[in-house]
Amino acid sequence: MNETAPATTKILLAEDDNDMRRFLVRALQNAGFDVASFDNGLSAYNRLREEPFELLLTDIVMPEMDGIELARRATELDPDIKVMFITGFAAVALNPDNNAPKDAKILSKPFHLRDLVSEVQRLLAA
């Protein structure tokens, strides 16, 4: 392996909808990202505890541990991790009472894959 090449950006995806998750993984991998995906927040959190990721991309409404809780715990583990919520319920994400990380980005469903990829790239470049 070439030591000077930058490591692929690692994204942790938590999305309980199987079709949506496969769709997002494919789009992000096609854009050159290394994606680990989980169908619930708890599994995603357990993976975060094992290795660092640059970005957490998470649905908000999920079983076991919702995306807000996952994001809160993720930023406790790694204050530098970037967070993007994907949701059909933007108002839920924007509620200040839920302790979501304040610089998290919100992408409302439905969205185009190119929008997702460009938002992810913009967030990572910030």
N, C-alpha and C positions, 0 to 999 in steps of 0.2 A: 504494500500500500504506500502511496506517495505521502510522505510525512508533511509536505507543505500545503497540500490541498486542504481547504477548510472542511471541517466535519459537516455532514449533512445536518440541517436543522431538524431537531426531533420534536414532533408534535404528539401530544397525548390527546386522543379524542374520546369523549364519553357521550354516547348517544344511544338511547334505548330502542329506537326504531331501526330494525335490521336493514331495511332497504336504504334508508337515509344514511346509515353508518357506512354501508358498502360504497354508496355513491360518493360520499365525502372522502373516504379513504382513497378511492381511485383517483379522484380529482387532485387531491393533495400529493399523492405519489407521482402522478403524471407531471406535476409542477416541480418535482424534485425533492419533496420532503420525505423524511423518514417518519412514518406514522404508526403508533401503537394505538389500537382501538379497543374499547370496552363497552359493554352494553349497560353498565350501571356505574354510579359514582363510587361505590365502595371498592370495586375491583380496580377502578382507575386510580383511586387514592392509594391502594396497596402497592400498585406499580410505581407511583410517584415516590414512594418511600424507598424504593430500590435503586432508582436511577434518576438523574436530572433530565428535565425536558425544558426546551426554550418557550414552548407555548402550550397552554391548556385550552383546548377547544371543546366546550361542553354545552350540551343541551341543559336547560334549566329544570324542566319537569321530568324527573326520573325516579324509579323505585330505589329503595334502600338508602340512597344518599342523593339529595338533589344537587343540581349544578352549583347553586349558591354556596352550599355547605362545602362541596368539593373545592370550589375556588378559594374559599376562606382558608380551608386546611392546606391547600396547595401553596398559598402565599405565606402561610406560617412556616411551612417546610422550606420554601425557597422564595424569599422576598423579591427576587429578580424575575420570577416566571411571569410571562405575559398571559393574560386571560382574555378569551373571547367567548361570549355566550351566543349560542344559536337558539332562537326561540320563536314560537308563534305567539308568545305572550310578553311583548316588550314591556308592558306596564309592570309586570311582576319583577322583571329584572331591574327596573328603574326605581323601585320602591326603596327609599333610603333606610327603611327599618330592617332590611334583610341582611345588612352587613356585607354586601358583595364588595369585592375589591374596587376601590373608587376609580381606578384608571382602566377598568375592564371595558372592552369594546362589546357592543351588542349588534348582532346581525339578525334581523328579523326574517323568519320564513314567510313566504317562499323567497328564495334568492337564486340568482344564476351562479353556477359554479365559478365562472370567471370573476364574479364579484367576490365570492368567498376567497379565492386565491389572491386577488389583488388586495383585499382587506388584510389577509394574513401577512402578505409581504410587506404592506405598509406598517402594520403593527410591529413586526419583527425589526423593521428598519428604524423605527422610532427610537 
